């Protein structure tokens, strides 16, 4: 896979995660209902936790 393909794939993955977070967390969230004023911070925290878990999996570390 070329560097350009990797960047494109990473961008698509980031977009998909962000879209999922918008649907999952918010006033009408499918996972967590929170006021819109709080949603941005909670979505960012959710995305950060997903990234942390992905990094651990990639490194062969256990998820705790």
GROMACS elastic network, one bead per residue, 0.5 to 0.9 nm:
[ bonds ]
;  ai    aj funct       b0    kb
    1     4     6  0.81644   500
    1     5     6  0.60837   500
    1     6     6  0.66275   500
    2     5     6  0.51408   500
    2     6     6  0.62808   500
    2     7     6  0.87160   500
    3     7     6  0.61939   500
    3     8     6  0.85659   500
    4     7     6  0.51593   500
    4     8     6  0.61557   500
    4     9     6  0.85710   500
    5     8     6  0.50058   500
    5     9     6  0.60070   500
    5    10     6  0.84570   500
    6     9     6  0.50707   500
    6    10     6  0.60142   500
    6    11     6  0.84966   500
    7    10     6  0.50732   500
    7    11     6  0.60999   500
    7    12     6  0.85970   500
    8    11     6  0.51311   500
    8    12     6  0.62233   500
    8    13     6  0.86408   500
    9    12     6  0.50763   500
    9    13     6  0.61330   500
    9    14     6  0.86052   500
   10    13     6  0.50469   500
   10    14     6  0.61278   500
   10    15     6  0.85516   500
   11    14     6  0.50993   500
   11    15     6  0.61369   500
   11    16     6  0.86135   500
   12    15     6  0.50754   500
   12    16     6  0.61772   500
   12    17     6  0.86797   500
   13    16     6  0.50769   500
   13    17     6  0.61904   500
   13    18     6  0.85820   500
   14    17     6  0.51755   500
   14    18     6  0.61368   500
   14    19     6  0.85943   500
   15    18     6  0.51469   500
   15    19     6  0.61448   500
   15    20     6  0.85775   500
   16    19     6  0.51290   500
   16    20     6  0.61315   500
   16    21     6  0.86106   500
   17    20     6  0.50554   500
   17    21     6  0.61464   500
   17    22     6  0.86794   500
   17    47     6  0.71435   500
   17    50     6  0.87995   500
   18    21     6  0.50386   500
   18    22     6  0.62524   500
   18    23     6  0.87716   500
   18    43     6  0.80881   500
   18    44     6  0.87907   500
   18    47     6  0.74668   500
   19    22     6  0.51170   500
   19    23     6  0.64022   500
   19    24     6  0.85689   500
   20    23     6  0.52013   500
   20    24     6  0.59056   500
   20    25     6  0.83901   500
   21    25     6  0.57035   500
   21    26     6  0.85239   500
   21    29     6  0.87128   500
   21    43     6  0.56963   500
   21    44     6  0.83470   500
   21    46     6  0.73341   500
   21    47     6  0.72666   500
   22    25     6  0.56217   500
   22    26     6  0.67113   500
   22    29     6  0.75690   500
   22    39     6  0.83862   500
   22    40     6  0.86911   500
   22    43     6  0.71538   500
   23    26     6  0.71500   500
   23    28     6  0.76669   500
   23    29     6  0.55665   500
   23    30     6  0.63510   500
   23    31     6  0.81797   500
   24    28     6  0.80782   500
   24    32     6  0.62311   500
   24    33     6  0.81134   500
   24    43     6  0.85923   500
   25    28     6  0.73906   500
   25    30     6  0.66988   500
   25    31     6  0.60706   500
   25    33     6  0.59372   500
   25    34     6  0.67625   500
   25    39     6  0.64079   500
   25    40     6  0.87464   500
   25    42     6  0.75083   500
   25    43     6  0.63929   500
   25    46     6  0.88629   500
   26    30     6  0.82140   500
   26    31     6  0.86902   500
   26    32     6  0.66384   500
   26    33     6  0.51421   500
   26    35     6  0.62248   500
   26    36     6  0.57620   500
   26    37     6  0.89624   500
   26    38     6  0.80657   500
   26    39     6  0.52497   500
   26    40     6  0.83509   500
   26    42     6  0.87391   500
   26    43     6  0.83306   500
   27    32     6  0.82332   500
   27    33     6  0.50767   500
   27    34     6  0.51219   500
   27    35     6  0.52321   500
   27    36     6  0.58084   500
   27    39     6  0.78749   500
   28    31     6  0.89852   500
   28    32     6  0.81384   500
   28    33     6  0.58895   500
   28    34     6  0.79361   500
   29    32     6  0.51997   500
   29    34     6  0.74681   500
   30    33     6  0.72342   500
   33    39     6  0.86440   500
   34    37     6  0.82056   500
   34    38     6  0.65229   500
   34    39     6  0.60920   500
   34    42     6  0.85935   500
   35    38     6  0.55300   500
   35    39     6  0.62299   500
   36    40     6  0.73995   500
   37    40     6  0.71397   500
   37    41     6  0.85968   500
   38    41     6  0.59031   500
   38    42     6  0.64078   500
   38    43     6  0.87212   500
   39    42     6  0.51266   500
   39    43     6  0.58650   500
   39    44     6  0.84731   500
   40    43     6  0.51517   500
   40    44     6  0.61908   500
   40    45     6  0.86763   500
   41    44     6  0.51003   500
   41    45     6  0.62353   500
   41    46     6  0.86318   500
   42    45     6  0.50472   500
   42    46     6  0.61377   500
   42    47     6  0.86560   500
   43    47     6  0.61770   500
   43    48     6  0.85606   500
   44    47     6  0.51223   500
   44    48     6  0.61240   500
   44    49     6  0.86490   500
   45    48     6  0.50316   500
   45    49     6  0.62098   500
   45    50     6  0.86624   500
   46    49     6  0.52081   500
   46    50     6  0.63165   500
   46    51     6  0.87318   500
   47    50     6  0.50524   500
   47    51     6  0.62100   500
   47    52     6  0.86313   500
   48    51     6  0.50545   500
   48    52     6  0.61561   500
   48    53     6  0.86586   500
   49    53     6  0.61870   500
   49    54     6  0.85699   500
   50    53     6  0.51613   500
   50    54     6  0.61402   500
   50    55     6  0.86266   500
   51    54     6  0.50378   500
   51    55     6  0.61428   500
   51    56     6  0.86540   500
   52    55     6  0.51752   500
   52    56     6  0.63115   500
   52    57     6  0.87140   500
   53    56     6  0.51367   500
   53    57     6  0.62046   500
   53    58     6  0.85960   500
   53    63     6  0.66513   500
   54    57     6  0.50974   500
   54    58     6  0.60909   500
   54    59     6  0.86044   500
   55    58     6  0.50470   500
   55    59     6  0.61906   500
   55    60     6  0.85967   500
   55    61     6  0.84578   500
   56    59     6  0.51150   500
   56    60     6  0.61117   500
   56    62     6  0.67162   500
   56    63     6  0.67671   500
   57    60     6  0.50281   500
   57    61     6  0.57731   500
   57    62     6  0.70676   500
   57    63     6  0.74339   500
   58    61     6  0.76233   500
   59    62     6  0.89847   500
